[in-house]
Amino acid sequence: MPDHTGPPRTAPSPLAPPSPPSPPATPAPPEPAAGPSVLYPEPPPVADRGSASAPACFGDLNLDQVITAITAGRDAYGLRPFFHAPLTDVDAVAFRHEVFLDLEDEPLRTALEAFARTLRHMREHLEQAGTLRDVHQQRRLHLDAAHGYCAGVTRLAAALRANAPRSRGLRLIARYLAALVASSAFDALQAEAARLVRELDDLSYLMTFTADRVSVALVEDQADQDAAVARTFARFGPPPREQRAKRPVSLAMDRIEAAILARVTLLYPELFAALEAFRERYAEFLDPTVAAFDREAQFYLAYREYMQGFERAGLGFCYPTVSATDKTLEVVGAFDPALARSLLVDDARPVCNDVALRGEERIFVVTGANQGGKTTFARLFGQLHFLAALGCPVPARTATLFLTDQVLTHFEQEEDARALRGKLQDELLRVRALLERASGRSVVIMNEAFSSTTTDDALLLSRKVLERLLALGVLGVWVTFIDELAAQGDAIVSLVALVDPDDPTRRTFELARRPADGRAHAVAIARAHQLTYEELRRVLGA
């Protein structure tokens, strides 16, 4: 198994297709089957596929906002658990990169989107059938759902055969669908559904209306009047353009329509008996692996659509090179997608940052002006590692990242009066729990720890925790107001949130490698407002 993985070929910015319509709400997504998967090279047990809960770090890193934006309009697919479960194997990450790259081919992507629409329509038919009282209508909608399903599976199998995907995941699905379409069971389902649809569509009967009565009878030797009517009205010019009636909101019939349909079933007993038998024989026609694929494919389609919103604004994503052993970090042009999305609404752009950890460097200690982008950088660091562990492209121009086993965060919280303990005690308990969970493969984000105590105590506690993290070998970010933490050895990299040198009150939201200079920043602000020691002495005449 290779130690590193990266994109096997360049990934140009994809064209932006229109957003798909929202699928209809359903009680629950289909249960994944233990067949081939496009998310996992070795599918986990059925119970573990797409069932993970949100990690504790999501709120701190604003990843909850990111995943909400990605999955918007796709609630029926139950995609969130897929985005809650990071991968821990380099090959599994490469497996997902391959599928993302395959979907950059427009014909292949279009085929998957068309298949998704077909299965949405199938579920609409089944959902409508459950709302109707008339059994004959229920059976016809069930038949239409099965007929559409067979056509969709057949078209997708042909598209995968014609476009020859390169990813392992889509090749597995292509082989599975080819075998499914060629099976006798599927052939029987498709042939029977097609026959019944054709016969029902060709069904004809004669209705005779009198003052208070409707008669329904077979059409027996009745001359076709269509041609004669057309000849009669031809002298008045071409007919108006055909207008299709809008689909009714409800298919429920009134009592007269139901009575007419009941009479029609008596005219064609064999056909409606066959329709009943079809419903009984194929009550569960949806193949579980096909249902699971329909859901899993949305993971890729949803994320691609999310990326395209940024790419249209000139903010790119890249396929990161990841390693499970090399902790080198090289990121160029990274941005926080949660922040960027809110800025783009107001036609503003985020500031992109480059960042690197090399050799024995492990932890960034970030200091500098308040509201200068320190916490945003900490969130971005965690987001990059978590999204990379999902096997997804990350918000940067280029990225080399370590494949973490978990992202752990410690952000300041409001004191909970119900806990019956002080804020510092509560924080110490949370830090201890974090240290107990952390491993040498973890990424740890500490944001303004121990701000509730004195500076001396905060420095002492922070040094102790930092020593434990360095001993573990974690990668991380520590945002702090204590400059002394930035000089704790070669494993620590000091980053400073910059301000405009000509106007120190203006934040640039850029971070640079340099020694912590909190005092220098304070002096610059004092100088800008003529509050330096010398200025005060001059004004006060001292």
N, C-alpha and C positions, 0 to 999 in steps of 0.2 A: 504494500500500500504506500503510495507516495506521501511524503511529509508535507509537501506544499500543493496547493491547487490554485489555479488562476484561470482566467478565460482562455479557452482553446483557440479563440479567434477574436478579432476586434468586435466591439459591440457598438455599432453606430446608433445615434439617437433614433428611436422608432417613430414612425408616423403616428399621429394621434387619432385613433378611430373615435367615432361618437360613443358617448356613454351608453351602456346597455340599459334596457328598461329594467326596473326592479322586478325580481321574481315574486310570485304571489306568496303570501305568508302561509306557512304550513306548521302543523303542531311541532314537528321536530325534523332535523335533517336525517337523511337515510343512514342507517347503521353501516359503517364500513365493513366490507367483507375481507377475508384473509386471502385475497387474490393479489395480482400485481398492482403496484402502486406507482404513482408519478411523484410521490413525496419521499419515499424511503427506498433505498436500494435493497434492503432486507426488511420487509414490512413487519412492524411490531405486532403483538397480539391484537385481535380485534378490539378488545376493551380499551387498549391504550392509544388507538389511532384517533386523533382529533378530540381528546377528552381532557386536556390539561387545563388547569385554572391559571389565572393571571399571576405572574410572579410578583413578589412584594415590591420590586424596584420600579414597577410600571408607573405609579403615581409620581414618584420623585423625578423620574427621567422624562416625564410627559409622553411616555410610550403608549399610555392609554389613549391619548389624543391621536397619536399616529395611527394606531390600529383601528380606532373608530373611523378615521377618515378613509383608511384603506378598505374597510369592509362595508362602508355606507352603501345602502341599496341592495345588499346581498345577505340580509339577515336570515333568509330562509336556508342558506347553505351552512350556517353554523361555522363560520370560518375562524372565529376568534381563537378557539383552542389550538389551531395550527400555529398561530402567531404567539402562543404562550409557551411553546415547547422547543427550545433551542437544541440544535444538534451538537454532539460532542465528538464526532468523527469527521476527519478531513474528507474522506471519500464521500460521505453523505452530503457534505456541502457541495462538492464537485458535481454530484448527481443532480442537485437542484439547479446549479449553474447551467448545466447542459440543457435542461428543459427551458429555462429562461432564454437561452440563446436560440433554441429551436423556434421559439415563439416570435423571434424577430423576423422570421420568414412570413410574409403577409398571407400567402395562400394557406399555410398550415394554421396560423392564428385565426384566420377567417373561418376555417373549417371547425375549429373548436368553439368559436363564438356561435356559429350556426347550430352546432350540436346542443349547446347550452340553451339556445332559444327553443329548440325542438322539445327538449325535456321540460322546460318551463311550461310550454303549451300542453304537454302531456299531463303535467301535474294540475294545470288549470282545469282540464277536462275531468280528471278524477275528483278534484275538489268540488266542481260544479255538480258532478253526479251525486256526491254526498249530500247536496242541499235540496235535491229534487225528490218529490213524492212519487212520481210516476215511474214504475219499474222499467217500462220500455225506454223511456228517456235515459234512465240510469245505464241501461245496457248499451244504448247507442253511444253515449259519451265514453263509456269504458272501451267500446270497440274503437272509437276514433283515437283514444289515447294509445291503445296497443298498436293501431295501424301507424300512427305518427312515430311511435317509438321504434318500430321495425325499420321504417324509412330512415329515421335519423341515424340509427346504428349502422345501417347499410351504407349510407352516404359517408359517415365518418370513417368506416373501415376502408372505403375506396379512396378517400382523401389521404389517409395515412399511407396507404399503399402507393399512391401516385406521388406524394411529396417526400417520401423516404426520410423520416426524422433521424437525426444523428444521436439524440440523447438516448441513454439506456432506458429511461422511464417511458418515453413515448414509443420506443421500439417494442417494449414489453406489452404495452397496451395494444399496439398495432397487431402483434401476433395473437393476443387474446381475442380481439374483435374479429380477426380473420377466421379463427377457429370457431367462434360463436356463430358468425353468419353462415359458415359452412355446415353447421350441425343440423341434424335432422329435426331436432326439437324447435330450433329457431325457424327453420324452413317451413315447418308445419304451422307455426304461429303466424308467420308472415303471409303464407298462402291463404290460410283460412280468413285472416283479417281482411286481406285484399278482396277475396271473393265476396264476403258479406258486405263490405263497403260498396262494392260495385253493384251488387244486387239491390241493396237498399236505395242507392242513388237512382237506379233504373226503375224502381217501383212506381207504378202508376195506378190511379183509381179515379173514378168519376163521382163527383159530388153534385147533387141536384138540390137546389134551394127552392122552397115554396114559402108561403107566408109565415108558417110557424114550424117548418120541418126541414131537416137536412137529411138527404138520403145518400148513402155511400155504397158504391157498387163497383164491380170489375169493369174495366174498359173492354167491351166486346164489339169488335168490328166497327169501331167508331172511326170515321174518316178523319185524318189529320187536317185540321182547319188552318194550321199555321200558314201554309203556302198561300191559300186563298185569301186570308186576311192580309198578308203582306202585299199581294197583288192589288187588292182593293185600295189600300192606303198608299201605294207607291206614288200615285198621281199627286199626293200632297207634299212631295219632297222627301229628303232623307229623314230617317227617324232621329229623334234627339239622342244625344250621347247617353249611353247607359249609366245609370246612377245606382250604386249599390246601397242598399239600406244599411243603416248603422246596426251593429250587433246589439240586440236588446240587453239591458242590464241584467235581467232575469230570464231564464228559460222556462220558468214555471208556467204551466198551461192553465187556462180557465176551464170551467166544467164542459163547455161546448167543444173546445179543442181536445180535451181528454176523451170525450165521448166519440169524436170522429176517429181519433187514433185507435181507440178500442175496437171500432168497427173495422178499421183497416187490418188490424191483427187477425181478425176472423177471416178476412179475405185471403190472407197469406199465412196460414198457420205453420207451414213447414219453415218458412223463412224466419219467422219470429221465434219458433222453437229452436232453430239453429243459433239465433242470437242469444237466447237464454243459455243454451249449452256452452257457447263460447265464453260467456261470463263466468260460468261455473268452472270450466276447464282451465281458463287462464286468469283466474282471480288475481294471482300474483305473477305477472308476466315480466316485471322489471328485474333484470339480472343484477344481483347485489354488487358485483364488481363494476358493472357499468354505472350503477348509482354512486358508488364510491369514487370512481373516476370523475364523474360529473361534478362532484363536490370538490375533489382535490384540484382539478384543473382551475377552479375559481381562485385558488390561492395565487396562482401565477397571473391570471387575467386581472384580478383585482389589484395586485401590486404593480403590474405594468401600467394600468390606467392611472394609479397614484403617481408613479414616476413621471408620466407624460405631462402632468400638470406643472411640474417643476421644469422639465426640459423645454417646454414651450416658453418659459421665462428665462431660459439660458442657464439653469442650474442643473448640472448633470449628475447622474449616478454612475457608479463603476462596479465591475465585478472584482471584489477584493481577493488578493492572494492571502490565503490563511495557512497557518501552521499550528500544529499541536505541540511543538517543541521549541521553536525559535520565537523569542519574545520581542524581536525587533518590531518597532512600530514606525511606519512611514506613511503619512497621510497628507495629501495635497488638496487644497480647495474644499475643505469639509464645511458643512453647514448643518444646523439643527433644523430638521424638516418641520417640526411642530411650530417653531418660531417663524420659519420662512413662510409657511403657509398663511399665518396670520398677517405677516408683513405684505405678502403679495396681494392680499385683498385690498390694501391701501396703496398699491403700486409702488411699494418700497421693496428694497432688496436686503437680504441679510449679508453680514460681513463674513466672508469665508476665511478659514484659518488653515495654515500648514502646521503640522506637529510631528515630532519624531522622538522615539526612545531608542537608543542604540547601546550595544555592549551590555554593561551591567546596570544601566539606567532602568528604573522600575516605576517610580512614582513622581508625578508632577505635583509640586506645591505651588499653588496659585495665589498670588497676592495682588494688591493694587487697589485702584479707586473703586469705591462702592458703585454699583450699577454700571460697571465697566465690562461686563460679559463673562465674569468669572464663573458664575453658576451655569450660564448657558454653555460654556466650554465643558464643564463637568458633565452636564447632561449629554452633550454631543459625544463625549468620550464613551459614556455608557451605551448610548444609542448605536454608535458604530459597531461596538463589539457584539451587542445583542442581535442587531440585524444581520451581521456577518454570520453569526451562529445559526440564524434561521436559514442560511443558504440564499439570502437575498442580496441584490445589488445594494450598495451603501451610498449615502449622500456625500460624494466626494469625487474629484477628478481621477485620482488614483489612490489606492490604499493597500498596505500590507499590514495584516493584523494577526494577533494571536487568537487561536480558537479557545475561548474561555469555557469553563464548565458552568459558570454562573456569574451574574452581575449582582453585587451586593451594594446597597446604598445606606448612608446614614445622613439624613437631612434633619434640620432643626424642626421640632414639633412643639405645638402649644402644650403647656402644662395641663395635665388631666387631673382635675380636683378629685375625681372619683377614685383615683389610684392611691390616695392617702400617702403620697410620698412626694418629695421635692423634685423639681425639674432636673437637677443635676443627678440625683439618684436614678431617676427614670432613664436619663441618657446613658449613664454608666451601665445599666442593665441591658440597654439596647446594644451598646457597643460590645459588651461581653458576648451577647448572643451572635453578633456579626462575626467576632473573632472565632467563636466555636464552629461556625459554619464554613469559614473561609478555608480555601486550600491553595496550593501553589499554582493552580490553574484559574483562580478566581480573579475577577476585576472588581475593585473596591472603590467606591466614590464616597468621600467624606466631605460634607459641606458645612462649614462654620461650626465645627464641633466644639463643645464646652464653652460656648459664648455666654452662658449664664453664670459663670464663676469669675474669679479674679484673673487677671492676665497671667500672674505667676503660676496659679494653680492650673489654668488652661494650658500653659506651656509644659508644665510637668506631666499632666495627663496625656497631652498630645504626643509628647516624645515617647512615653511608654507604649502607647498604641501604635505609633509609627514604627517603633523597634520591632513589635510583634509582626506587623505587616511586612516589613522588610525581611524578617527571618523566614516568613512563609514564602517570600518571593512573588507576591501578588503584583499585578499591574494596577495602577490606580491614579486617582486625582484627589488631592487634599486642598480644598479651598479654605483659606484661613485669614484672619486678621493679624496673625502673629508672624512677623517677618523672620524670627529666629528659626522657625521650622524649615525654612528654605535652605539652610546650611547644615544638613545632617549627614553629609557624606556623598560619595560618588553615585549612589543609587538614586539620589534625589535630584530632580531637575527643577530649577526655579523658573516659573513663568510669571510675568507681570502684565496685568491689564493696562494697556497704554492709554494715555491722554494726549490731546493735541499740545505740542510743546509751546505753541503761541497762545493757547487758551486752555490752561490745565483744568478748567471746569467742563470742557467738552470731551466726552469719552469717544474713543475711536472704535471700541469693541474688538480691537486686535490684541493678541497676546504675543509676547516676545520672550525669548530666553535671555534673562538678565538677572542679576542679583536683586533681591527684594529691596524696594526703595520707597517704602511707605513714608518715611520722614521726608525724603526729597520731594515726594508728591505734595505733602502738607506744606512744605516751604514754598513750592511753586504756587499753590493756591493763595498762601499768605501774600506772596509777592504780587500776584495778580490783583489782589484787593488792597494793596498797600498796607498790609498788616504784619510785615516783618518786624523783627526786634528793632532794627535801625529806624524804620519808618515810624514806629510807635514812639521811640525816643525823640525823634525830631518833632512829631506832632505834639507830644506832651511836654516838650522843652526840657527833657531830663538830661 
